[in-house]
Amino acid sequence: MRIGLTAVVVAWMAAGAACSDRSSGGEPFPDAPELMAADRAFADASAARGEEAWSEVWSDRGVLYGNGDDPAIGPIATARSMSGTVEDLRWEPTASAMLWPDALGYTTGQWWLASQAEQGEDRRYLTMWYRIDGRWRVALDLSLPAQGTTGDSRDFDFWLGDWTIAQRIWSGDADDFEPYSAENQVRSIGNGALVESFAGKARFFWLGMDEPAPMRGVSVRVFYPDDREWRIFWMDTLDLKFSLPFEGAFSGNVGEFVVADRPAGRPPSRIRFERQPDDSVDWQLAIRTPDGGWQPLWFMEFSRNERD
């Protein structure tokens, strides 16, 4: 059975890697003036040149979720998806941050339609930027939904802050899990959105890794009130593309988030969070097995840094 299960894991990953309440969550990520400048230049170019500007600034694997569904991937698809909208679209960045030094960060701000500027709606966006060959390119763009009156958009407040992580990653051999250390920072950017910056070592046998290697990761999680669910987008230095989102919600101290609609041959995957009484957090990544169960691949135990 283990041999068959290992084959399932390898097939799943072969097409790409998956990959106490606090209001502040610690010190903010450092400001990124160059990203503010890049975003403003993009806004000006979009107003002047339309779709052409989008194709120029988009990365080859950049993802656009205009409304959180049906993503456009890459510069050509993204430019086409903006047809009929881009002429009327305007935006202004209001905040920025660097997550991976000189390599990846984000801008956030307000967008509007020029023809409806007098309506005064508060429409927000988040753009993740990645430096490629010395130029900032868009890796992910999200329109952030307006938040309602439910408390669900605060479900992840317990995770805000700085954490030390004890990892256990499945070796592919029976119940053998290899230990690695890591750390991360989680911050709220408002409108029901959080950003995580992860750094550590890892060895994923299903990626053909013979030795552990340094890895950086970033996640964006957004609450969508119409669906009463969270969507979690992940990218790391082993696969520089934001994944299909994990979708789900919390029930008490446990949250479960699943990617069910996967390419042929790749089973559903699940992320599970569980908040512990001592303020630590348990995390698990698992895949669906042929018998309908879940095979854990990656455990993380989060312990809050004392300075938090």
ZAMIVEX-928317 format. One record per residue (C-alpha): residue number from 0; residue in one letter; x, y, z. Coordinates in steps of 0.2 Angstrom, whole numbers, plus 5000, padded with zeros to 4 digits. Layout:
<atoms>
<atom><i>NUM</i><aa>A</aa><x>X</x><y>Y</y><z>Z</z></atom>
...
</atoms>
This chain:
<atoms>
<atom><i>0</i><aa>M</aa><x>5000</x><y>5000</y><z>5000</z></atom>
<atom><i>1</i><aa>R</aa><x>5014</x><y>5012</y><z>5004</z></atom>
<atom><i>2</i><aa>I</aa><x>5022</x><y>5009</y><z>4987</z></atom>
<atom><i>3</i><aa>G</aa><x>5006</x><y>5013</y><z>4979</z></atom>
<atom><i>4</i><aa>L</aa><x>5003</x><y>5029</y><z>4990</z></atom>
<atom><i>5</i><aa>T</aa><x>5020</x><y>5035</y><z>4986</z></atom>
<atom><i>6</i><aa>A</aa><x>5016</x><y>5034</y><z>4967</z></atom>
<atom><i>7</i><aa>V</aa><x>5000</x><y>5044</y><z>4971</z></atom>
<atom><i>8</i><aa>V</aa><x>5010</x><y>5058</y><z>4979</z></atom>
<atom><i>9</i><aa>V</aa><x>5023</x><y>5059</y><z>4965</z></atom>
<atom><i>10</i><aa>A</aa><x>5010</x><y>5060</y><z>4952</z></atom>
<atom><i>11</i><aa>W</aa><x>5001</x><y>5073</y><z>4962</z></atom>
<atom><i>12</i><aa>M</aa><x>5016</x><y>5084</y><z>4963</z></atom>
<atom><i>13</i><aa>A</aa><x>5024</x><y>5080</y><z>4946</z></atom>
<atom><i>14</i><aa>A</aa><x>5015</x><y>5095</y><z>4938</z></atom>
<atom><i>15</i><aa>G</aa><x>5020</x><y>5108</y><z>4951</z></atom>
<atom><i>16</i><aa>A</aa><x>5023</x><y>5110</y><z>4969</z></atom>
<atom><i>17</i><aa>A</aa><x>5008</x><y>5114</y><z>4980</z></atom>
<atom><i>18</i><aa>C</aa><x>5010</x><y>5118</y><z>4987</z></atom>
<atom><i>19</i><aa>S</aa><x>4978</x><y>5173</y><z>5107</z></atom>
<atom><i>20</i><aa>D</aa><x>4969</x><y>5186</y><z>5096</z></atom>
<atom><i>21</i><aa>R</aa><x>4980</x><y>5200</y><z>5091</z></atom>
<atom><i>22</i><aa>S</aa><x>4976</x><y>5216</y><z>5081</z></atom>
<atom><i>23</i><aa>S</aa><x>4993</x><y>5221</y><z>5076</z></atom>
<atom><i>24</i><aa>G</aa><x>5002</x><y>5205</y><z>5073</z></atom>
<atom><i>25</i><aa>G</aa><x>5019</x><y>5213</y><z>5077</z></atom>
<atom><i>26</i><aa>E</aa><x>5030</x><y>5225</y><z>5067</z></atom>
<atom><i>27</i><aa>P</aa><x>5024</x><y>5228</y><z>5049</z></atom>
<atom><i>28</i><aa>F</aa><x>5033</x><y>5221</y><z>5034</z></atom>
<atom><i>29</i><aa>P</aa><x>5046</x><y>5234</y><z>5028</z></atom>
<atom><i>30</i><aa>D</aa><x>5039</x><y>5247</y><z>5016</z></atom>
<atom><i>31</i><aa>A</aa><x>5043</x><y>5245</y><z>4997</z></atom>
<atom><i>32</i><aa>P</aa><x>5044</x><y>5262</y><z>4989</z></atom>
<atom><i>33</i><aa>E</aa><x>5050</x><y>5254</y><z>4973</z></atom>
<atom><i>34</i><aa>L</aa><x>5035</x><y>5244</y><z>4972</z></atom>
<atom><i>35</i><aa>M</aa><x>5024</x><y>5259</y><z>4975</z></atom>
<atom><i>36</i><aa>A</aa><x>5033</x><y>5267</y><z>4960</z></atom>
<atom><i>37</i><aa>A</aa><x>5031</x><y>5252</y><z>4949</z></atom>
<atom><i>38</i><aa>D</aa><x>5012</x><y>5251</y><z>4953</z></atom>
<atom><i>39</i><aa>R</aa><x>5009</x><y>5269</y><z>4949</z></atom>
<atom><i>40</i><aa>A</aa><x>5019</x><y>5268</y><z>4933</z></atom>
<atom><i>41</i><aa>F</aa><x>5008</x><y>5252</y><z>4929</z></atom>
<atom><i>42</i><aa>A</aa><x>4992</x><y>5262</y><z>4933</z></atom>
<atom><i>43</i><aa>D</aa><x>4998</x><y>5277</y><z>4921</z></atom>
<atom><i>44</i><aa>A</aa><x>5003</x><y>5265</y><z>4907</z></atom>
<atom><i>45</i><aa>S</aa><x>4986</x><y>5256</y><z>4909</z></atom>
<atom><i>46</i><aa>A</aa><x>4976</x><y>5272</y><z>4907</z></atom>
<atom><i>47</i><aa>A</aa><x>4987</x><y>5277</y><z>4892</z></atom>
<atom><i>48</i><aa>R</aa><x>4990</x><y>5261</y><z>4883</z></atom>
<atom><i>49</i><aa>G</aa><x>4977</x><y>5249</y><z>4889</z></atom>
<atom><i>50</i><aa>E</aa><x>4979</x><y>5230</y><z>4887</z></atom>
<atom><i>51</i><aa>E</aa><x>4997</x><y>5232</y><z>4880</z></atom>
<atom><i>52</i><aa>A</aa><x>5003</x><y>5239</y><z>4897</z></atom>
<atom><i>53</i><aa>W</aa><x>4995</x><y>5223</y><z>4906</z></atom>
<atom><i>54</i><aa>S</aa><x>5004</x><y>5211</y><z>4894</z></atom>
<atom><i>55</i><aa>E</aa><x>5021</x><y>5220</y><z>4897</z></atom>
<atom><i>56</i><aa>V</aa><x>5020</x><y>5220</y><z>4916</z></atom>
<atom><i>57</i><aa>W</aa><x>5013</x><y>5203</y><z>4918</z></atom>
<atom><i>58</i><aa>S</aa><x>5025</x><y>5188</y><z>4922</z></atom>
<atom><i>59</i><aa>D</aa><x>5023</x><y>5172</y><z>4911</z></atom>
<atom><i>60</i><aa>R</aa><x>5015</x><y>5163</y><z>4926</z></atom>
<atom><i>61</i><aa>G</aa><x>5006</x><y>5178</y><z>4934</z></atom>
<atom><i>62</i><aa>V</aa><x>4988</x><y>5175</y><z>4939</z></atom>
<atom><i>63</i><aa>L</aa><x>4974</x><y>5187</y><z>4938</z></atom>
<atom><i>64</i><aa>Y</aa><x>4958</x><y>5184</y><z>4949</z></atom>
<atom><i>65</i><aa>G</aa><x>4947</x><y>5199</y><z>4944</z></atom>
<atom><i>66</i><aa>N</aa><x>4933</x><y>5192</y><z>4955</z></atom>
<atom><i>67</i><aa>G</aa><x>4941</x><y>5178</y><z>4964</z></atom>
<atom><i>68</i><aa>D</aa><x>4936</x><y>5165</y><z>4950</z></atom>
<atom><i>69</i><aa>D</aa><x>4941</x><y>5159</y><z>4933</z></atom>
<atom><i>70</i><aa>P</aa><x>4959</x><y>5165</y><z>4933</z></atom>
<atom><i>71</i><aa>A</aa><x>4969</x><y>5172</y><z>4918</z></atom>
<atom><i>72</i><aa>I</aa><x>4987</x><y>5166</y><z>4918</z></atom>
<atom><i>73</i><aa>G</aa><x>5001</x><y>5174</y><z>4909</z></atom>
<atom><i>74</i><aa>P</aa><x>5002</x><y>5191</y><z>4899</z></atom>
<atom><i>75</i><aa>I</aa><x>4992</x><y>5186</y><z>4884</z></atom>
<atom><i>76</i><aa>A</aa><x>4977</x><y>5178</y><z>4893</z></atom>
<atom><i>77</i><aa>T</aa><x>4977</x><y>5193</y><z>4906</z></atom>
<atom><i>78</i><aa>A</aa><x>4977</x><y>5206</y><z>4893</z></atom>
<atom><i>79</i><aa>R</aa><x>4963</x><y>5198</y><z>4884</z></atom>
<atom><i>80</i><aa>S</aa><x>4953</x><y>5196</y><z>4900</z></atom>
<atom><i>81</i><aa>M</aa><x>4954</x><y>5215</y><z>4902</z></atom>
<atom><i>82</i><aa>S</aa><x>4947</x><y>5219</y><z>4885</z></atom>
<atom><i>83</i><aa>G</aa><x>4932</x><y>5230</y><z>4887</z></atom>
<atom><i>84</i><aa>T</aa><x>4936</x><y>5235</y><z>4905</z></atom>
<atom><i>85</i><aa>V</aa><x>4954</x><y>5242</y><z>4905</z></atom>
<atom><i>86</i><aa>E</aa><x>4949</x><y>5258</y><z>4896</z></atom>
<atom><i>87</i><aa>D</aa><x>4938</x><y>5263</y><z>4911</z></atom>
<atom><i>88</i><aa>L</aa><x>4949</x><y>5255</y><z>4925</z></atom>
<atom><i>89</i><aa>R</aa><x>4959</x><y>5266</y><z>4937</z></atom>
<atom><i>90</i><aa>W</aa><x>4968</x><y>5263</y><z>4953</z></atom>
<atom><i>91</i><aa>E</aa><x>4980</x><y>5271</y><z>4966</z></atom>
<atom><i>92</i><aa>P</aa><x>4992</x><y>5261</y><z>4977</z></atom>
<atom><i>93</i><aa>T</aa><x>4991</x><y>5266</y><z>4996</z></atom>
<atom><i>94</i><aa>A</aa><x>5003</x><y>5254</y><z>5004</z></atom>
<atom><i>95</i><aa>S</aa><x>5017</x><y>5242</y><z>5000</z></atom>
<atom><i>96</i><aa>A</aa><x>5028</x><y>5230</y><z>5008</z></atom>
<atom><i>97</i><aa>M</aa><x>5044</x><y>5219</y><z>5004</z></atom>
<atom><i>98</i><aa>L</aa><x>5042</x><y>5201</y><z>5009</z></atom>
<atom><i>99</i><aa>W</aa><x>5057</x><y>5193</y><z>5001</z></atom>
<atom><i>100</i><aa>P</aa><x>5072</x><y>5205</y><z>5001</z></atom>
<atom><i>101</i><aa>D</aa><x>5073</x><y>5213</y><z>4984</z></atom>
<atom><i>102</i><aa>A</aa><x>5063</x><y>5199</y><z>4976</z></atom>
<atom><i>103</i><aa>L</aa><x>5045</x><y>5199</y><z>4981</z></atom>
<atom><i>104</i><aa>G</aa><x>5033</x><y>5211</y><z>4989</z></atom>
<atom><i>105</i><aa>Y</aa><x>5015</x><y>5218</y><z>4987</z></atom>
<atom><i>106</i><aa>T</aa><x>5005</x><y>5234</y><z>4984</z></atom>
<atom><i>107</i><aa>T</aa><x>4988</x><y>5237</y><z>4989</z></atom>
<atom><i>108</i><aa>G</aa><x>4976</x><y>5251</y><z>4986</z></atom>
<atom><i>109</i><aa>Q</aa><x>4960</x><y>5257</y><z>4979</z></atom>
<atom><i>110</i><aa>W</aa><x>4952</x><y>5254</y><z>4962</z></atom>
<atom><i>111</i><aa>W</aa><x>4938</x><y>5262</y><z>4953</z></atom>
<atom><i>112</i><aa>L</aa><x>4929</x><y>5264</y><z>4936</z></atom>
<atom><i>113</i><aa>A</aa><x>4932</x><y>5281</y><z>4929</z></atom>
<atom><i>114</i><aa>S</aa><x>4914</x><y>5282</y><z>4923</z></atom>
<atom><i>115</i><aa>Q</aa><x>4908</x><y>5278</y><z>4940</z></atom>
<atom><i>116</i><aa>A</aa><x>4920</x><y>5288</y><z>4951</z></atom>
<atom><i>117</i><aa>E</aa><x>4906</x><y>5298</y><z>4959</z></atom>
<atom><i>118</i><aa>Q</aa><x>4899</x><y>5283</y><z>4967</z></atom>
<atom><i>119</i><aa>G</aa><x>4912</x><y>5283</y><z>4981</z></atom>
<atom><i>120</i><aa>E</aa><x>4913</x><y>5264</y><z>4983</z></atom>
<atom><i>121</i><aa>D</aa><x>4928</x><y>5257</y><z>4993</z></atom>
<atom><i>122</i><aa>R</aa><x>4935</x><y>5244</y><z>4981</z></atom>
<atom><i>123</i><aa>R</aa><x>4952</x><y>5237</y><z>4986</z></atom>
<atom><i>124</i><aa>Y</aa><x>4965</x><y>5227</y><z>4977</z></atom>
<atom><i>125</i><aa>L</aa><x>4981</x><y>5217</y><z>4981</z></atom>
<atom><i>126</i><aa>T</aa><x>4995</x><y>5215</y><z>4969</z></atom>
<atom><i>127</i><aa>M</aa><x>5010</x><y>5203</y><z>4972</z></atom>
<atom><i>128</i><aa>W</aa><x>5026</x><y>5208</y><z>4963</z></atom>
<atom><i>129</i><aa>Y</aa><x>5041</x><y>5197</y><z>4959</z></atom>
<atom><i>130</i><aa>R</aa><x>5057</x><y>5203</y><z>4952</z></atom>
<atom><i>131</i><aa>I</aa><x>5062</x><y>5194</y><z>4936</z></atom>
<atom><i>132</i><aa>D</aa><x>5078</x><y>5199</y><z>4926</z></atom>
<atom><i>133</i><aa>G</aa><x>5079</x><y>5216</y><z>4936</z></atom>
<atom><i>134</i><aa>R</aa><x>5061</x><y>5221</y><z>4932</z></atom>
<atom><i>135</i><aa>W</aa><x>5046</x><y>5220</y><z>4944</z></atom>
<atom><i>136</i><aa>R</aa><x>5032</x><y>5209</y><z>4936</z></atom>
<atom><i>137</i><aa>V</aa><x>5015</x><y>5204</y><z>4943</z></atom>
<atom><i>138</i><aa>A</aa><x>5014</x><y>5187</y><z>4950</z></atom>
<atom><i>139</i><aa>L</aa><x>4996</x><y>5188</y><z>4957</z></atom>
<atom><i>140</i><aa>D</aa><x>4982</x><y>5201</y><z>4957</z></atom>
<atom><i>141</i><aa>L</aa><x>4966</x><y>5200</y><z>4967</z></atom>
<atom><i>142</i><aa>S</aa><x>4951</x><y>5211</y><z>4969</z></atom>
<atom><i>143</i><aa>L</aa><x>4948</x><y>5211</y><z>4988</z></atom>
<atom><i>144</i><aa>P</aa><x>4929</x><y>5209</y><z>4991</z></atom>
<atom><i>145</i><aa>A</aa><x>4920</x><y>5221</y><z>5003</z></atom>
<atom><i>146</i><aa>Q</aa><x>4918</x><y>5213</y><z>5020</z></atom>
<atom><i>147</i><aa>G</aa><x>4901</x><y>5211</y><z>5028</z></atom>
<atom><i>148</i><aa>T</aa><x>4896</x><y>5212</y><z>5046</z></atom>
<atom><i>149</i><aa>T</aa><x>4900</x><y>5194</y><z>5051</z></atom>
<atom><i>150</i><aa>G</aa><x>4915</x><y>5190</y><z>5061</z></atom>
<atom><i>151</i><aa>D</aa><x>4921</x><y>5176</y><z>5049</z></atom>
<atom><i>152</i><aa>S</aa><x>4934</x><y>5189</y><z>5042</z></atom>
<atom><i>153</i><aa>R</aa><x>4943</x><y>5188</y><z>5058</z></atom>
<atom><i>154</i><aa>D</aa><x>4945</x><y>5170</y><z>5059</z></atom>
<atom><i>155</i><aa>F</aa><x>4963</x><y>5170</y><z>5056</z></atom>
<atom><i>156</i><aa>D</aa><x>4967</x><y>5184</y><z>5069</z></atom>
<atom><i>157</i><aa>F</aa><x>4974</x><y>5171</y><z>5080</z></atom>
<atom><i>158</i><aa>W</aa><x>4988</x><y>5168</y><z>5067</z></atom>
<atom><i>159</i><aa>L</aa><x>4994</x><y>5186</y><z>5066</z></atom>
<atom><i>160</i><aa>G</aa><x>5012</x><y>5188</y><z>5073</z></atom>
<atom><i>161</i><aa>D</aa><x>5029</x><y>5180</y><z>5071</z></atom>
<atom><i>162</i><aa>W</aa><x>5032</x><y>5161</y><z>5073</z></atom>
<atom><i>163</i><aa>T</aa><x>5045</x><y>5148</y><z>5075</z></atom>
<atom><i>164</i><aa>I</aa><x>5040</x><y>5132</y><z>5066</z></atom>
<atom><i>165</i><aa>A</aa><x>5045</x><y>5114</y><z>5069</z></atom>
<atom><i>166</i><aa>Q</aa><x>5042</x><y>5105</y><z>5053</z></atom>
<atom><i>167</i><aa>R</aa><x>5039</x><y>5086</y><z>5049</z></atom>
<atom><i>168</i><aa>I</aa><x>5039</x><y>5081</y><z>5031</z></atom>
<atom><i>169</i><aa>W</aa><x>5035</x><y>5064</y><z>5025</z></atom>
<atom><i>170</i><aa>S</aa><x>5050</x><y>5055</y><z>5018</z></atom>
<atom><i>171</i><aa>G</aa><x>5039</x><y>5043</y><z>5008</z></atom>
<atom><i>172</i><aa>D</aa><x>5045</x><y>5028</y><z>5018</z></atom>
<atom><i>173</i><aa>A</aa><x>5031</x><y>5021</y><z>5029</z></atom>
<atom><i>174</i><aa>D</aa><x>5028</x><y>5033</y><z>5043</z></atom>
<atom><i>175</i><aa>D</aa><x>5045</x><y>5042</y><z>5043</z></atom>
<atom><i>176</i><aa>F</aa><x>5044</x><y>5061</y><z>5044</z></atom>
<atom><i>177</i><aa>E</aa><x>5060</x><y>5072</y><z>5043</z></atom>
<atom><i>178</i><aa>P</aa><x>5062</x><y>5087</y><z>5055</z></atom>
<atom><i>179</i><aa>Y</aa><x>5066</x><y>5104</y><z>5049</z></atom>
<atom><i>180</i><aa>S</aa><x>5065</x><y>5121</y><z>5056</z></atom>
<atom><i>181</i><aa>A</aa><x>5057</x><y>5137</y><z>5049</z></atom>
<atom><i>182</i><aa>E</aa><x>5049</x><y>5153</y><z>5054</z></atom>
<atom><i>183</i><aa>N</aa><x>5036</x><y>5165</y><z>5047</z></atom>
<atom><i>184</i><aa>Q</aa><x>5027</x><y>5181</y><z>5049</z></atom>
<atom><i>185</i><aa>V</aa><x>5009</x><y>5184</y><z>5047</z></atom>
<atom><i>186</i><aa>R</aa><x>5001</x><y>5202</y><z>5044</z></atom>
<atom><i>187</i><aa>S</aa><x>4984</x><y>5208</y><z>5041</z></atom>
<atom><i>188</i><aa>I</aa><x>4982</x><y>5221</y><z>5026</z></atom>
<atom><i>189</i><aa>G</aa><x>4963</x><y>5224</y><z>5029</z></atom>
<atom><i>190</i><aa>N</aa><x>4948</x><y>5219</y><z>5019</z></atom>
<atom><i>191</i><aa>G</aa><x>4948</x><y>5202</y><z>5026</z></atom>
<atom><i>192</i><aa>A</aa><x>4966</x><y>5198</y><z>5019</z></atom>
<atom><i>193</i><aa>L</aa><x>4982</x><y>5192</y><z>5027</z></atom>
<atom><i>194</i><aa>V</aa><x>4999</x><y>5189</y><z>5020</z></atom>
<atom><i>195</i><aa>E</aa><x>5012</x><y>5177</y><z>5026</z></atom>
<atom><i>196</i><aa>S</aa><x>5031</x><y>5176</y><z>5023</z></atom>
<atom><i>197</i><aa>F</aa><x>5039</x><y>5159</y><z>5026</z></atom>
<atom><i>198</i><aa>A</aa><x>5057</x><y>5155</y><z>5027</z></atom>
<atom><i>199</i><aa>G</aa><x>5065</x><y>5138</y><z>5031</z></atom>
<atom><i>200</i><aa>K</aa><x>5073</x><y>5122</y><z>5025</z></atom>
<atom><i>201</i><aa>A</aa><x>5063</x><y>5107</y><z>5017</z></atom>
<atom><i>202</i><aa>R</aa><x>5066</x><y>5091</y><z>5007</z></atom>
<atom><i>203</i><aa>F</aa><x>5051</x><y>5085</y><z>4997</z></atom>
<atom><i>204</i><aa>F</aa><x>5055</x><y>5068</y><z>4990</z></atom>
<atom><i>205</i><aa>W</aa><x>5040</x><y>5070</y><z>4978</z></atom>
<atom><i>206</i><aa>L</aa><x>5050</x><y>5084</y><z>4969</z></atom>
<atom><i>207</i><aa>G</aa><x>5065</x><y>5073</y><z>4967</z></atom>
<atom><i>208</i><aa>M</aa><x>5075</x><y>5082</y><z>4981</z></atom>
<atom><i>209</i><aa>D</aa><x>5089</x><y>5071</y><z>4988</z></atom>
<atom><i>210</i><aa>E</aa><x>5095</x><y>5084</y><z>5001</z></atom>
<atom><i>211</i><aa>P</aa><x>5086</x><y>5098</y><z>5011</z></atom>
<atom><i>212</i><aa>A</aa><x>5087</x><y>5115</y><z>5003</z></atom>
<atom><i>213</i><aa>P</aa><x>5082</x><y>5133</y><z>5009</z></atom>
<atom><i>214</i><aa>M</aa><x>5065</x><y>5138</y><z>5004</z></atom>
<atom><i>215</i><aa>R</aa><x>5055</x><y>5154</y><z>5005</z></atom>
<atom><i>216</i><aa>G</aa><x>5036</x><y>5154</y><z>5003</z></atom>
<atom><i>217</i><aa>V</aa><x>5022</x><y>5167</y><z>5003</z></atom>
<atom><i>218</i><aa>S</aa><x>5003</x><y>5165</y><z>5006</z></atom>
<atom><i>219</i><aa>V</aa><x>4989</x><y>5176</y><z>5003</z></atom>
<atom><i>220</i><aa>R</aa><x>4972</x><y>5172</y><z>5011</z></atom>
<atom><i>221</i><aa>V</aa><x>4956</x><y>5182</y><z>5008</z></atom>
<atom><i>222</i><aa>F</aa><x>4939</x><y>5180</y><z>5015</z></atom>
<atom><i>223</i><aa>Y</aa><x>4925</x><y>5180</y><z>5003</z></atom>
<atom><i>224</i><aa>P</aa><x>4909</x><y>5184</y><z>5013</z></atom>
<atom><i>225</i><aa>D</aa><x>4896</x><y>5180</y><z>4999</z></atom>
<atom><i>226</i><aa>D</aa><x>4903</x><y>5162</y><z>5000</z></atom>
<atom><i>227</i><aa>R</aa><x>4907</x><y>5162</y><z>5019</z></atom>
<atom><i>228</i><aa>E</aa><x>4924</x><y>5155</y><z>5015</z></atom>
<atom><i>229</i><aa>W</aa><x>4943</x><y>5158</y><z>5014</z></atom>
<atom><i>230</i><aa>R</aa><x>4954</x><y>5156</y><z>4999</z></atom>
<atom><i>231</i><aa>I</aa><x>4972</x><y>5153</y><z>5002</z></atom>
<atom><i>232</i><aa>F</aa><x>4985</x><y>5156</y><z>4988</z></atom>
<atom><i>233</i><aa>W</aa><x>5003</x><y>5149</y><z>4990</z></atom>
<atom><i>234</i><aa>M</aa><x>5019</x><y>5152</y><z>4981</z></atom>
<atom><i>235</i><aa>D</aa><x>5037</x><y>5146</y><z>4985</z></atom>
<atom><i>236</i><aa>T</aa><x>5054</x><y>5147</y><z>4978</z></atom>
<atom><i>237</i><aa>L</aa><x>5053</x><y>5129</y><z>4972</z></atom>
<atom><i>238</i><aa>D</aa><x>5039</x><y>5133</y><z>4960</z></atom>
<atom><i>239</i><aa>L</aa><x>5037</x><y>5152</y><z>4956</z></atom>
<atom><i>240</i><aa>K</aa><x>5018</x><y>5152</y><z>4953</z></atom>
<atom><i>241</i><aa>F</aa><x>5004</x><y>5155</y><z>4964</z></atom>
<atom><i>242</i><aa>S</aa><x>4994</x><y>5139</y><z>4966</z></atom>
<atom><i>243</i><aa>L</aa><x>4975</x><y>5136</y><z>4964</z></atom>
<atom><i>244</i><aa>P</aa><x>4967</x><y>5142</y><z>4980</z></atom>
<atom><i>245</i><aa>F</aa><x>4963</x><y>5131</y><z>4995</z></atom>
<atom><i>246</i><aa>E</aa><x>4945</x><y>5135</y><z>4999</z></atom>
<atom><i>247</i><aa>G</aa><x>4936</x><y>5132</y><z>5016</z></atom>
<atom><i>248</i><aa>A</aa><x>4931</x><y>5139</y><z>5033</z></atom>
<atom><i>249</i><aa>F</aa><x>4933</x><y>5137</y><z>5052</z></atom>
<atom><i>250</i><aa>S</aa><x>4922</x><y>5127</y><z>5064</z></atom>
<atom><i>251</i><aa>G</aa><x>4928</x><y>5132</y><z>5081</z></atom>
<atom><i>252</i><aa>N</aa><x>4947</x><y>5131</y><z>5082</z></atom>
<atom><i>253</i><aa>V</aa><x>4949</x><y>5120</y><z>5067</z></atom>
<atom><i>254</i><aa>G</aa><x>4949</x><y>5126</y><z>5049</z></atom>
<atom><i>255</i><aa>E</aa><x>4950</x><y>5115</y><z>5034</z></atom>
<atom><i>256</i><aa>F</aa><x>4954</x><y>5121</y><z>5016</z></atom>
<atom><i>257</i><aa>V</aa><x>4953</x><y>5110</y><z>5001</z></atom>
<atom><i>258</i><aa>V</aa><x>4959</x><y>5111</y><z>4982</z></atom>
<atom><i>259</i><aa>A</aa><x>4946</x><y>5099</y><z>4975</z></atom>
<atom><i>260</i><aa>D</aa><x>4946</x><y>5103</y><z>4956</z></atom>
<atom><i>261</i><aa>R</aa><x>4963</x><y>5097</y><z>4951</z></atom>
<atom><i>262</i><aa>P</aa><x>4971</x><y>5091</y><z>4934</z></atom>
<atom><i>263</i><aa>A</aa><x>4968</x><y>5073</y><z>4930</z></atom>
<atom><i>264</i><aa>G</aa><x>4979</x><y>5061</y><z>4940</z></atom>
<atom><i>265</i><aa>R</aa><x>4981</x><y>5073</y><z>4955</z></atom>
<atom><i>266</i><aa>P</aa><x>4970</x><y>5070</y><z>4970</z></atom>
<atom><i>267</i><aa>P</aa><x>4962</x><y>5083</y><z>4980</z></atom>
<atom><i>268</i><aa>S</aa><x>4974</x><y>5091</y><z>4994</z></atom>
<atom><i>269</i><aa>R</aa><x>4969</x><y>5098</y><z>5010</z></atom>
<atom><i>270</i><aa>I</aa><x>4976</x><y>5111</y><z>5023</z></atom>
<atom><i>271</i><aa>R</aa><x>4971</x><y>5109</y><z>5041</z></atom>
<atom><i>272</i><aa>F</aa><x>4974</x><y>5122</y><z>5055</z></atom>
<atom><i>273</i><aa>E</aa><x>4970</x><y>5119</y><z>5073</z></atom>
<atom><i>274</i><aa>R</aa><x>4972</x><y>5132</y><z>5086</z></atom>
<atom><i>275</i><aa>Q</aa><x>4979</x><y>5124</y><z>5103</z></atom>
<atom><i>276</i><aa>P</aa><x>4974</x><y>5130</y><z>5121</z></atom>
<atom><i>277</i><aa>D</aa><x>4992</x><y>5136</y><z>5124</z></atom>
<atom><i>278</i><aa>D</aa><x>4991</x><y>5148</y><z>5109</z></atom>
<atom><i>279</i><aa>S</aa><x>5002</x><y>5137</y><z>5098</z></atom>
<atom><i>280</i><aa>V</aa><x>4995</x><y>5131</y><z>5081</z></atom>
<atom><i>281</i><aa>D</aa><x>4995</x><y>5115</y><z>5072</z></atom>
<atom><i>282</i><aa>W</aa><x>4995</x><y>5114</y><z>5053</z></atom>
<atom><i>283</i><aa>Q</aa><x>4994</x><y>5099</y><z>5041</z></atom>
<atom><i>284</i><aa>L</aa><x>4995</x><y>5097</y><z>5022</z></atom>
<atom><i>285</i><aa>A</aa><x>4988</x><y>5080</y><z>5016</z></atom>
<atom><i>286</i><aa>I</aa><x>4981</x><y>5072</y><z>5000</z></atom>
<atom><i>287</i><aa>R</aa><x>4966</x><y>5062</y><z>4997</z></atom>
<atom><i>288</i><aa>T</aa><x>4970</x><y>5043</y><z>4996</z></atom>
<atom><i>289</i><aa>P</aa><x>4961</x><y>5030</y><z>4984</z></atom>
<atom><i>290</i><aa>D</aa><x>4952</x><y>5023</y><z>4999</z></atom>
<atom><i>291</i><aa>G</aa><x>4945</x><y>5041</y><z>5003</z></atom>
<atom><i>292</i><aa>G</aa><x>4956</x><y>5045</y><z>5018</z></atom>
<atom><i>293</i><aa>W</aa><x>4970</x><y>5058</y><z>5019</z></atom>
<atom><i>294</i><aa>Q</aa><x>4988</x><y>5055</y><z>5019</z></atom>
<atom><i>295</i><aa>P</aa><x>4998</x><y>5068</y><z>5028</z></atom>
<atom><i>296</i><aa>L</aa><x>5013</x><y>5075</y><z>5019</z></atom>
<atom><i>297</i><aa>W</aa><x>5019</x><y>5090</y><z>5029</z></atom>
<atom><i>298</i><aa>F</aa><x>5016</x><y>5095</y><z>5047</z></atom>
<atom><i>299</i><aa>M</aa><x>5020</x><y>5111</y><z>5055</z></atom>
<atom><i>300</i><aa>E</aa><x>5019</x><y>5116</y><z>5074</z></atom>
<atom><i>301</i><aa>F</aa><x>5019</x><y>5135</y><z>5076</z></atom>
<atom><i>302</i><aa>S</aa><x>5025</x><y>5142</y><z>5092</z></atom>
<atom><i>303</i><aa>R</aa><x>5024</x><y>5161</y><z>5095</z></atom>
<atom><i>304</i><aa>N</aa><x>5040</x><y>5171</y><z>5096</z></atom>
<atom><i>305</i><aa>E</aa><x>5042</x><y>5178</y><z>5114</z></atom>
<atom><i>306</i><aa>R</aa><x>5044</x><y>5196</y><z>5107</z></atom>
<atom><i>307</i><aa>D</aa><x>5026</x><y>5194</y><z>5101</z></atom>
</atoms>
